[in-house]
Amino acid sequence: MAKEEGGAAERTLDAPPPETESIVWSEDKGRFETPDGEAFLQYRLLDGHGGGGAPAAAVMDMVHTYVPRSKRGQGLAARLCDAAFAHARGRGMRAVPTCSYISLLTLCHPNLAAILLIQG
């Protein structure tokens, strides 16, 4: 699913369609981004919310997405979200959609409900 590109802190995620840019996980920056870094999804990791003495998984707080005007209309924001949710799911993490765009996106994709952690 992920392959190393440029060191341990950056990994290119497989994401179709092939004619568009790939999404890069920049762990050291806390974001998923296009290779040029212009479009991105910013996240922060929070302590897990477990109970019963069991260790809790980390929580990915998805705080912001940005796509510059020149790259809009290509589905990049959705692809950034897909990469972030796949990353969280693959590592057993929960997700908090703090970003308004991501929050709206989750309403259209009920399959994401299993990893969402909605704080009330």
FENKAMO-V572537 format. One record per residue. N is the residue number from 0. D_FIRST is the distance of its C-alpha to the first C-alpha in Angstrom with 2 decimals. Layout:
BEGIN
n=N d_first=D_FIRST
n=N d_first=D_FIRST
END
This chain:
BEGIN
n=0 d_first=0.00
n=1 d_first=3.78
n=2 d_first=6.78
n=3 d_first=10.30
n=4 d_first=12.78
n=5 d_first=16.30
n=6 d_first=16.22
n=7 d_first=14.88
n=8 d_first=15.57
n=9 d_first=13.48
n=10 d_first=9.78
n=11 d_first=8.75
n=12 d_first=6.28
n=13 d_first=5.91
n=14 d_first=9.09
n=15 d_first=11.97
n=16 d_first=14.78
n=17 d_first=14.64
n=18 d_first=18.12
n=19 d_first=17.29
n=20 d_first=16.01
n=21 d_first=12.43
n=22 d_first=11.91
n=23 d_first=12.05
n=24 d_first=12.01
n=25 d_first=15.47
n=26 d_first=15.94
n=27 d_first=19.49
n=28 d_first=20.49
n=29 d_first=19.02
n=30 d_first=17.43
n=31 d_first=14.76
n=32 d_first=16.35
n=33 d_first=16.79
n=34 d_first=17.08
n=35 d_first=20.84
n=36 d_first=20.64
n=37 d_first=22.98
n=38 d_first=21.01
n=39 d_first=19.40
n=40 d_first=18.85
n=41 d_first=20.61
n=42 d_first=20.10
n=43 d_first=21.83
n=44 d_first=21.25
n=45 d_first=24.12
n=46 d_first=25.41
n=47 d_first=24.56
n=48 d_first=27.23
n=49 d_first=27.82
n=50 d_first=30.99
n=51 d_first=32.85
n=52 d_first=32.21
n=53 d_first=28.55
n=54 d_first=26.17
n=55 d_first=24.40
n=56 d_first=20.80
n=57 d_first=20.50
n=58 d_first=20.84
n=59 d_first=19.11
n=60 d_first=21.98
n=61 d_first=20.82
n=62 d_first=23.98
n=63 d_first=23.90
n=64 d_first=22.39
n=65 d_first=23.98
n=66 d_first=23.91
n=67 d_first=26.84
n=68 d_first=29.31
n=69 d_first=28.50
n=70 d_first=24.89
n=71 d_first=25.76
n=72 d_first=25.62
n=73 d_first=22.30
n=74 d_first=20.23
n=75 d_first=18.64
n=76 d_first=19.59
n=77 d_first=17.97
n=78 d_first=14.66
n=79 d_first=14.96
n=80 d_first=15.67
n=81 d_first=12.80
n=82 d_first=10.38
n=83 d_first=12.76
n=84 d_first=13.19
n=85 d_first=9.59
n=86 d_first=9.59
n=87 d_first=13.00
n=88 d_first=12.48
n=89 d_first=9.71
n=90 d_first=12.32
n=91 d_first=15.29
n=92 d_first=16.75
n=93 d_first=19.29
n=94 d_first=19.65
n=95 d_first=22.87
n=96 d_first=23.09
n=97 d_first=25.87
n=98 d_first=25.37
n=99 d_first=27.54
n=100 d_first=25.15
n=101 d_first=22.34
n=102 d_first=25.05
n=103 d_first=26.23
n=104 d_first=22.80
n=105 d_first=22.44
n=106 d_first=25.78
n=107 d_first=24.49
n=108 d_first=21.47
n=109 d_first=22.96
n=110 d_first=19.72
n=111 d_first=18.89
n=112 d_first=22.15
n=113 d_first=20.79
n=114 d_first=19.06
n=115 d_first=21.77
n=116 d_first=24.41
n=117 d_first=27.37
n=118 d_first=29.99
n=119 d_first=33.54
END
